[in-house]
Amino acid sequence: MYEQKIEETKTMLEILKKVKLGDDTSLMMLIDKFRPIIKKYSRLLNYYTAESDLITEFIVLIRKIPTDKENLQEDNEFIAYIAASMKYCYYKLKK
């Protein structure tokens, strides 16, 4: 559903900027984009509310990402940053 809208928008950085301005649709697009990573770590955590906890951590993470960093201008760098951050969220929740 939201995947089509990601293609219409040029970069992930533009979507991130829209999220920071309060666009909930853009936030849902990012959650859908990274849902496989969220599901992977929720299966590894193996408790009932793991997925919702990871989504909450993801939203907090998205709100904290700086949009003016030069190293996050490309989509691949942005995706790698999110993937690494979600791994650290997994470790945090695992403790």
N, CA, C and O atoms as CSV, one atom per row, in Angstrom:
chain,resi,resn,atom,element,x,y,z
A,1,MET,N,N,0.819,-1.190,0.000
A,1,MET,CA,C,0.000,0.000,0.000
A,1,MET,C,C,0.865,1.257,0.000
A,1,MET,O,O,0.722,2.114,-0.872
A,2,TYR,N,N,1.766,1.365,0.983
A,2,TYR,CA,C,2.611,2.545,1.065
A,2,TYR,C,C,3.832,2.440,0.168
A,2,TYR,O,O,4.493,3.446,-0.089
A,3,GLU,N,N,4.148,1.229,-0.320
A,3,GLU,CA,C,5.313,1.023,-1.168
A,3,GLU,C,C,5.236,1.853,-2.443
A,3,GLU,O,O,6.258,2.358,-2.907
A,4,GLN,N,N,4.054,2.003,-3.014
A,4,GLN,CA,C,3.908,2.783,-4.234
A,4,GLN,C,C,4.251,4.239,-3.991
A,4,GLN,O,O,4.823,4.895,-4.861
A,5,LYS,N,N,3.910,4.750,-2.826
A,5,LYS,CA,C,4.188,6.145,-2.525
A,5,LYS,C,C,5.668,6.388,-2.318
A,5,LYS,O,O,6.144,7.495,-2.570
A,6,ILE,N,N,6.420,5.377,-1.863
A,6,ILE,CA,C,7.859,5.538,-1.712
A,6,ILE,C,C,8.491,5.756,-3.073
A,6,ILE,O,O,9.402,6.573,-3.207
A,7,GLU,N,N,8.022,5.036,-4.087
A,7,GLU,CA,C,8.569,5.191,-5.420
A,7,GLU,C,C,8.293,6.582,-5.971
A,7,GLU,O,O,9.105,7.112,-6.729
A,8,GLU,N,N,7.169,7.182,-5.607
A,8,GLU,CA,C,6.840,8.512,-6.093
A,8,GLU,C,C,7.773,9.559,-5.493
A,8,GLU,O,O,8.102,10.543,-6.155
A,9,THR,N,N,8.197,9.362,-4.267
A,9,THR,CA,C,9.098,10.296,-3.601
A,9,THR,C,C,10.518,9.956,-4.024
A,9,THR,O,O,10.865,8.786,-4.184
A,10,LYS,N,N,11.337,10.984,-4.205
A,10,LYS,CA,C,12.664,10.755,-4.759
A,10,LYS,C,C,13.608,10.005,-3.828
A,10,LYS,O,O,14.182,8.999,-4.244
A,11,THR,N,N,13.792,10.446,-2.600
A,11,THR,CA,C,14.777,9.799,-1.744
A,11,THR,C,C,14.200,9.518,-0.358
A,11,THR,O,O,13.175,10.071,0.041
A,12,MET,N,N,14.887,8.650,0.347
A,12,MET,CA,C,14.490,8.336,1.717
A,12,MET,C,C,14.670,9.561,2.608
A,12,MET,O,O,13.932,9.745,3.576
A,13,LEU,N,N,15.654,10.399,2.277
A,13,LEU,CA,C,15.896,11.604,3.063
A,13,LEU,C,C,14.700,12.555,2.977
A,13,LEU,O,O,14.347,13.202,3.962
A,14,GLU,N,N,14.087,12.637,1.815
A,14,GLU,CA,C,12.887,13.470,1.671
A,14,GLU,C,C,11.741,12.925,2.511
A,14,GLU,O,O,10.984,13.691,3.106
A,15,ILE,N,N,11.614,11.604,2.558
A,15,ILE,CA,C,10.575,10.985,3.388
A,15,ILE,C,C,10.859,11.281,4.855
A,15,ILE,O,O,9.948,11.607,5.616
A,16,LEU,N,N,12.129,11.165,5.251
A,16,LEU,CA,C,12.511,11.447,6.629
A,16,LEU,C,C,12.189,12.893,7.007
A,16,LEU,O,O,11.702,13.157,8.106
A,17,LYS,N,N,12.455,13.801,6.118
A,17,LYS,CA,C,12.151,15.212,6.388
A,17,LYS,C,C,10.645,15.420,6.560
A,17,LYS,O,O,10.220,16.214,7.398
A,18,LYS,N,N,9.838,14.706,5.766
A,18,LYS,CA,C,8.382,14.803,5.911
A,18,LYS,C,C,7.929,14.241,7.256
A,18,LYS,O,O,7.022,14.786,7.886
A,19,VAL,N,N,8.565,13.144,7.696
A,19,VAL,CA,C,8.230,12.563,9.000
A,19,VAL,C,C,8.539,13.563,10.106
A,19,VAL,O,O,7.747,13.730,11.034
A,20,LYS,N,N,9.675,14.220,10.012
A,20,LYS,CA,C,10.054,15.197,11.035
A,20,LYS,C,C,9.114,16.398,11.067
A,20,LYS,O,O,9.007,17.082,12.085
A,21,LEU,N,N,8.433,16.653,9.949
A,21,LEU,CA,C,7.435,17.722,9.906
A,21,LEU,C,C,6.072,17.252,10.401
A,21,LEU,O,O,5.140,18.050,10.496
A,22,GLY,N,N,5.948,15.962,10.716
A,22,GLY,CA,C,4.712,15.446,11.297
A,22,GLY,C,C,3.819,14.685,10.342
A,22,GLY,O,O,2.648,14.460,10.647
A,23,ASP,N,N,4.338,14.283,9.194
A,23,ASP,CA,C,3.545,13.545,8.217
A,23,ASP,C,C,3.468,12.065,8.616
A,23,ASP,O,O,4.443,11.326,8.483
A,24,ASP,N,N,2.308,11.650,9.102
A,24,ASP,CA,C,2.123,10.273,9.568
A,24,ASP,C,C,2.151,9.261,8.427
A,24,ASP,O,O,2.570,8.120,8.626
A,25,THR,N,N,1.713,9.661,7.240
A,25,THR,CA,C,1.737,8.756,6.092
A,25,THR,C,C,3.175,8.390,5.735
A,25,THR,O,O,3.468,7.238,5.417
A,26,SER,N,N,4.063,9.371,5.788
A,26,SER,CA,C,5.479,9.101,5.513
A,26,SER,C,C,6.074,8.184,6.572
A,26,SER,O,O,6.898,7.324,6.260
A,27,LEU,N,N,5.664,8.363,7.813
A,27,LEU,CA,C,6.128,7.485,8.886
A,27,LEU,C,C,5.671,6.048,8.633
A,27,LEU,O,O,6.444,5.107,8.810
A,28,MET,N,N,4.433,5.885,8.225
A,28,MET,CA,C,3.919,4.544,7.917
A,28,MET,C,C,4.657,3.940,6.724
A,28,MET,O,O,4.880,2.730,6.681
A,29,MET,N,N,5.036,4.770,5.763
A,29,MET,CA,C,5.803,4.280,4.614
A,29,MET,C,C,7.150,3.733,5.083
A,29,MET,O,O,7.587,2.678,4.623
A,30,LEU,N,N,7.809,4.449,5.999
A,30,LEU,CA,C,9.093,3.976,6.509
A,30,LEU,C,C,8.933,2.701,7.337
A,30,LEU,O,O,9.753,1.788,7.234
A,31,ILE,N,N,7.897,2.636,8.144
A,31,ILE,CA,C,7.654,1.419,8.936
A,31,ILE,C,C,7.426,0.237,8.004
A,31,ILE,O,O,7.959,-0.847,8.239
A,32,ASP,N,N,6.640,0.433,6.949
A,32,ASP,CA,C,6.408,-0.652,5.992
A,32,ASP,C,C,7.688,-1.033,5.251
A,32,ASP,O,O,7.921,-2.210,4.972
A,33,LYS,N,N,8.495,-0.063,4.941
A,33,LYS,CA,C,9.758,-0.316,4.235
A,33,LYS,C,C,10.694,-1.168,5.088
A,33,LYS,O,O,11.370,-2.058,4.571
A,34,PHE,N,N,10.732,-0.898,6.393
A,34,PHE,CA,C,11.652,-1.604,7.279
A,34,PHE,C,C,10.978,-2.708,8.088
A,34,PHE,O,O,11.565,-3.222,9.039
A,35,ARG,N,N,9.764,-3.074,7.725
A,35,ARG,CA,C,9.051,-4.135,8.441
A,35,ARG,C,C,9.801,-5.479,8.437
A,35,ARG,O,O,9.763,-6.177,9.450
A,36,PRO,N,N,10.479,-5.872,7.349
A,36,PRO,CA,C,11.224,-7.141,7.416
A,36,PRO,C,C,12.292,-7.167,8.510
A,36,PRO,O,O,12.482,-8.192,9.165
A,37,ILE,N,N,12.986,-6.055,8.711
A,37,ILE,CA,C,13.993,-5.984,9.774
A,37,ILE,C,C,13.316,-6.041,11.142
A,37,ILE,O,O,13.791,-6.710,12.060
A,38,ILE,N,N,12.201,-5.327,11.257
A,38,ILE,CA,C,11.460,-5.322,12.518
A,38,ILE,C,C,10.970,-6.731,12.851
A,38,ILE,O,O,11.074,-7.170,13.996
A,39,LYS,N,N,10.440,-7.436,11.861
A,39,LYS,CA,C,9.947,-8.796,12.083
A,39,LYS,C,C,11.085,-9.753,12.420
A,39,LYS,O,O,10.927,-10.639,13.261
A,40,LYS,N,N,12.237,-9.575,11.762
A,40,LYS,CA,C,13.384,-10.430,12.033
A,40,LYS,C,C,13.789,-10.341,13.502
A,40,LYS,O,O,13.955,-11.361,14.171
A,41,TYR,N,N,13.943,-9.129,13.991
A,41,TYR,CA,C,14.379,-8.972,15.370
A,41,TYR,C,C,13.274,-9.301,16.365
A,41,TYR,O,O,13.569,-9.703,17.491
A,42,SER,N,N,12.020,-9.142,15.984
A,42,SER,CA,C,10.943,-9.527,16.908
A,42,SER,C,C,10.891,-11.051,17.057
A,42,SER,O,O,10.607,-11.559,18.142
A,43,ARG,N,N,11.163,-11.777,15.972
A,43,ARG,CA,C,11.236,-13.239,16.083
A,43,ARG,C,C,12.402,-13.662,16.968
A,43,ARG,O,O,12.280,-14.608,17.746
A,44,LEU,N,N,13.526,-12.970,16.855
A,44,LEU,CA,C,14.684,-13.305,17.675
A,44,LEU,C,C,14.462,-12.979,19.150
A,44,LEU,O,O,14.954,-13.685,20.031
A,45,LEU,N,N,13.721,-11.912,19.410
A,45,LEU,CA,C,13.424,-11.564,20.805
A,45,LEU,C,C,12.468,-12.559,21.430
A,45,LEU,O,O,12.569,-12.872,22.616
A,46,ASN,N,N,11.542,-13.052,20.629
A,46,ASN,CA,C,10.654,-14.138,21.023
A,46,ASN,C,C,9.844,-13.836,22.286
A,46,ASN,O,O,9.809,-14.652,23.207
A,47,TYR,N,N,9.206,-12.690,22.333
A,47,TYR,CA,C,8.200,-12.437,23.357
A,47,TYR,C,C,7.025,-11.725,22.714
A,47,TYR,O,O,7.147,-11.182,21.616
A,48,TYR,N,N,5.910,-11.727,23.381
A,48,TYR,CA,C,4.624,-11.357,22.804
A,48,TYR,C,C,4.583,-9.958,22.195
A,48,TYR,O,O,4.062,-9.798,21.091
A,49,THR,N,N,5.101,-8.961,22.859
A,49,THR,CA,C,5.000,-7.584,22.365
A,49,THR,C,C,6.301,-7.084,21.731
A,49,THR,O,O,6.527,-5.876,21.649
A,50,ALA,N,N,7.140,-7.992,21.292
A,50,ALA,CA,C,8.441,-7.609,20.735
A,50,ALA,C,C,8.287,-6.724,19.502
A,50,ALA,O,O,9.007,-5.736,19.353
A,51,GLU,N,N,7.362,-7.068,18.628
A,51,GLU,CA,C,7.206,-6.276,17.399
A,51,GLU,C,C,6.758,-4.849,17.700
A,51,GLU,O,O,7.279,-3.901,17.113
A,52,SER,N,N,5.814,-4.690,18.595
A,52,SER,CA,C,5.368,-3.336,18.923
A,52,SER,C,C,6.462,-2.553,19.648
A,52,SER,O,O,6.581,-1.342,19.458
A,53,ASP,N,N,7.263,-3.229,20.477
A,53,ASP,CA,C,8.388,-2.558,21.125
A,53,ASP,C,C,9.416,-2.092,20.100
A,53,ASP,O,O,9.956,-0.991,20.208
A,54,LEU,N,N,9.682,-2.933,19.108
A,54,LEU,CA,C,10.638,-2.556,18.061
A,54,LEU,C,C,10.098,-1.425,17.187
A,54,LEU,O,O,10.864,-0.562,16.757
A,55,ILE,N,N,8.815,-1.418,16.922
A,55,ILE,CA,C,8.230,-0.325,16.145
A,55,ILE,C,C,8.337,0.978,16.926
A,55,ILE,O,O,8.628,2.027,16.351
A,56,THR,N,N,8.106,0.916,18.221
A,56,THR,CA,C,8.261,2.108,19.054
A,56,THR,C,C,9.702,2.609,19.026
A,56,THR,O,O,9.945,3.808,18.887
A,57,GLU,N,N,10.646,1.694,19.157
A,57,GLU,CA,C,12.063,2.063,19.080
A,57,GLU,C,C,12.401,2.637,17.701
A,57,GLU,O,O,13.191,3.575,17.591
A,58,PHE,N,N,11.803,2.074,16.658
A,58,PHE,CA,C,12.026,2.555,15.296
A,58,PHE,C,C,11.534,3.999,15.145
A,58,PHE,O,O,12.217,4.831,14.547
A,59,ILE,N,N,10.370,4.284,15.679
A,59,ILE,CA,C,9.816,5.642,15.593
A,59,ILE,C,C,10.707,6.629,16.333
A,59,ILE,O,O,10.968,7.725,15.837
A,60,VAL,N,N,11.174,6.248,17.514
A,60,VAL,CA,C,12.088,7.106,18.274
A,60,VAL,C,C,13.367,7.332,17.475
A,60,VAL,O,O,13.883,8.448,17.416
A,61,LEU,N,N,13.871,6.269,16.866
A,61,LEU,CA,C,15.075,6.358,16.052
A,61,LEU,C,C,14.882,7.310,14.871
A,61,LEU,O,O,15.734,8.158,14.607
A,62,ILE,N,N,13.777,7.169,14.175
A,62,ILE,CA,C,13.498,8.012,13.007
A,62,ILE,C,C,13.427,9.476,13.418
A,62,ILE,O,O,13.918,10.345,12.697
A,63,ARG,N,N,12.837,9.751,14.535
A,63,ARG,CA,C,12.710,11.142,14.996
A,63,ARG,C,C,14.060,11.743,15.385
A,63,ARG,O,O,14.229,12.962,15.346
A,64,LYS,N,N,15.032,10.889,15.764
A,64,LYS,CA,C,16.338,11.380,16.197
A,64,LYS,C,C,17.357,11.518,15.066
A,64,LYS,O,O,18.366,12.202,15.237
A,65,ILE,N,N,17.121,10.897,13.933
A,65,ILE,CA,C,18.104,10.917,12.852
A,65,ILE,C,C,18.282,12.346,12.346
A,65,ILE,O,O,17.301,13.011,12.014
A,66,PRO,N,N,19.522,12.821,12.285
A,66,PRO,CA,C,19.750,14.168,11.753
A,66,PRO,C,C,19.596,14.173,10.229
A,66,PRO,O,O,20.090,13.275,9.547
A,67,THR,N,N,18.928,15.162,9.717
A,67,THR,CA,C,18.708,15.231,8.268
A,67,THR,C,C,19.781,16.022,7.550
A,67,THR,O,O,19.793,16.068,6.320
A,68,ASP,N,N,20.683,16.647,8.294
A,68,ASP,CA,C,21.690,17.487,7.654
A,68,ASP,C,C,23.060,16.818,7.532
A,68,ASP,O,O,24.010,17.448,7.068
A,69,LYS,N,N,23.175,15.567,7.935
A,69,LYS,CA,C,24.456,14.866,7.836
A,69,LYS,C,C,24.744,14.512,6.381
A,69,LYS,O,O,23.867,14.040,5.657
A,70,GLU,N,N,25.981,14.745,5.966
A,70,GLU,CA,C,26.367,14.458,4.587
A,70,GLU,C,C,26.429,12.967,4.296
A,70,GLU,O,O,26.178,12.546,3.167
A,71,ASN,N,N,26.760,12.164,5.301
A,71,ASN,CA,C,26.906,10.730,5.062
A,71,ASN,C,C,25.565,10.001,4.965
A,71,ASN,O,O,25.554,8.795,4.718
A,72,LEU,N,N,24.448,10.681,5.147
A,72,LEU,CA,C,23.135,10.035,5.016
A,72,LEU,C,C,22.357,10.569,3.819
A,72,LEU,O,O,21.131,10.466,3.787
A,73,GLN,N,N,23.041,11.130,2.849
A,73,GLN,CA,C,22.367,11.705,1.693
A,73,GLN,C,C,21.905,10.644,0.689
A,73,GLN,O,O,20.918,10.847,-0.018
A,74,GLU,N,N,22.604,9.534,0.628
A,74,GLU,CA,C,22.244,8.461,-0.296
A,74,GLU,C,C,21.319,7.459,0.385
A,74,GLU,O,O,21.415,7.242,1.593
A,75,ASP,N,N,20.436,6.858,-0.377
A,75,ASP,CA,C,19.490,5.891,0.176
A,75,ASP,C,C,20.195,4.686,0.795
A,75,ASP,O,O,19.784,4.204,1.851
A,76,ASN,N,N,21.260,4.191,0.143
A,76,ASN,CA,C,21.960,3.017,0.676
A,76,ASN,C,C,22.567,3.305,2.042
A,76,ASN,O,O,22.537,2.455,2.931
A,77,GLU,N,N,23.111,4.488,2.208
A,77,GLU,CA,C,23.708,4.861,3.493
A,77,GLU,C,C,22.626,4.992,4.560
A,77,GLU,O,O,22.821,4.587,5.706
A,78,PHE,N,N,21.498,5.552,4.181
A,78,PHE,CA,C,20.374,5.710,5.105
A,78,PHE,C,C,19.852,4.351,5.552
A,78,PHE,O,O,19.602,4.138,6.739
A,79,ILE,N,N,19.688,3.441,4.613
A,79,ILE,CA,C,19.182,2.103,4.928
A,79,ILE,C,C,20.169,1.351,5.818
A,79,ILE,O,O,19.758,0.662,6.751
A,80,ALA,N,N,21.467,1.477,5.537
A,80,ALA,CA,C,22.476,0.823,6.370
A,80,ALA,C,C,22.473,1.398,7.786
A,80,ALA,O,O,22.648,0.663,8.757
A,81,TYR,N,N,22.278,2.689,7.900
A,81,TYR,CA,C,22.216,3.344,9.206
A,81,TYR,C,C,21.030,2.820,10.013
A,81,TYR,O,O,21.165,2.516,11.198
A,82,ILE,N,N,19.874,2.717,9.370
A,82,ILE,CA,C,18.676,2.205,10.042
A,82,ILE,C,C,18.872,0.744,10.444
A,82,ILE,O,O,18.524,0.352,11.558
A,83,ALA,N,N,19.426,-0.060,9.540
A,83,ALA,CA,C,19.631,-1.478,9.843
A,83,ALA,C,C,20.558,-1.658,11.038
A,83,ALA,O,O,20.286,-2.479,11.915
A,84,ALA,N,N,21.644,-0.902,11.080
A,84,ALA,CA,C,22.570,-1.003,12.208
A,84,ALA,C,C,21.906,-0.518,13.497
A,84,ALA,O,O,22.097,-1.114,14.557
A,85,SER,N,N,21.141,0.541,13.409
A,85,SER,CA,C,20.461,1.072,14.588
A,85,SER,C,C,19.421,0.101,15.120
A,85,SER,O,O,19.258,-0.030,16.333
A,86,MET,N,N,18.717,-0.580,14.229
A,86,MET,CA,C,17.728,-1.562,14.673
A,86,MET,C,C,18.409,-2.749,15.343
A,86,MET,O,O,17.844,-3.353,16.255
A,87,LYS,N,N,19.607,-3.086,14.901
A,87,LYS,CA,C,20.358,-4.158,15.542
A,87,LYS,C,C,20.682,-3.761,16.984
A,87,LYS,O,O,20.569,-4.583,17.894
A,88,TYR,N,N,21.079,-2.522,17.191
A,88,TYR,CA,C,21.367,-2.051,18.549
A,88,TYR,C,C,20.095,-1.976,19.394
A,88,TYR,O,O,20.136,-2.225,20.599
A,89,CYS,N,N,18.976,-1.637,18.777
A,89,CYS,CA,C,17.696,-1.657,19.503
A,89,CYS,C,C,17.372,-3.077,19.951
A,89,CYS,O,O,16.886,-3.293,21.061
A,90,TYR,N,N,17.646,-4.043,19.077
A,90,TYR,CA,C,17.437,-5.454,19.422
A,90,TYR,C,C,18.268,-5.836,20.643
A,90,TYR,O,O,17.763,-6.458,21.577
A,91,TYR,N,N,19.563,-5.455,20.626
A,91,TYR,CA,C,20.426,-5.772,21.761
A,91,TYR,C,C,19.925,-5.111,23.049
A,91,TYR,O,O,19.958,-5.711,24.123
A,92,LYS,N,N,19.464,-3.869,22.919
A,92,LYS,CA,C,18.955,-3.158,24.086
A,92,LYS,C,C,17.738,-3.863,24.666
A,92,LYS,O,O,17.626,-4.015,25.883
A,93,LEU,N,N,16.820,-4.298,23.794
A,93,LEU,CA,C,15.607,-4.973,24.265
A,93,LEU,C,C,15.898,-6.388,24.760
A,93,LEU,O,O,15.178,-6.912,25.610
A,94,LYS,N,N,16.938,-6.998,24.236
A,94,LYS,CA,C,17.282,-8.346,24.645
A,94,LYS,C,C,17.763,-8.384,26.095
A,94,LYS,O,O,17.556,-9.370,26.802
A,95,LYS,N,N,18.410,-7.298,26.531
A,95,LYS,CA,C,18.890,-7.236,27.917
A,95,LYS,C,C,17.725,-7.081,28.823
A,95,LYS,O,O,17.894,-7.007,30.040
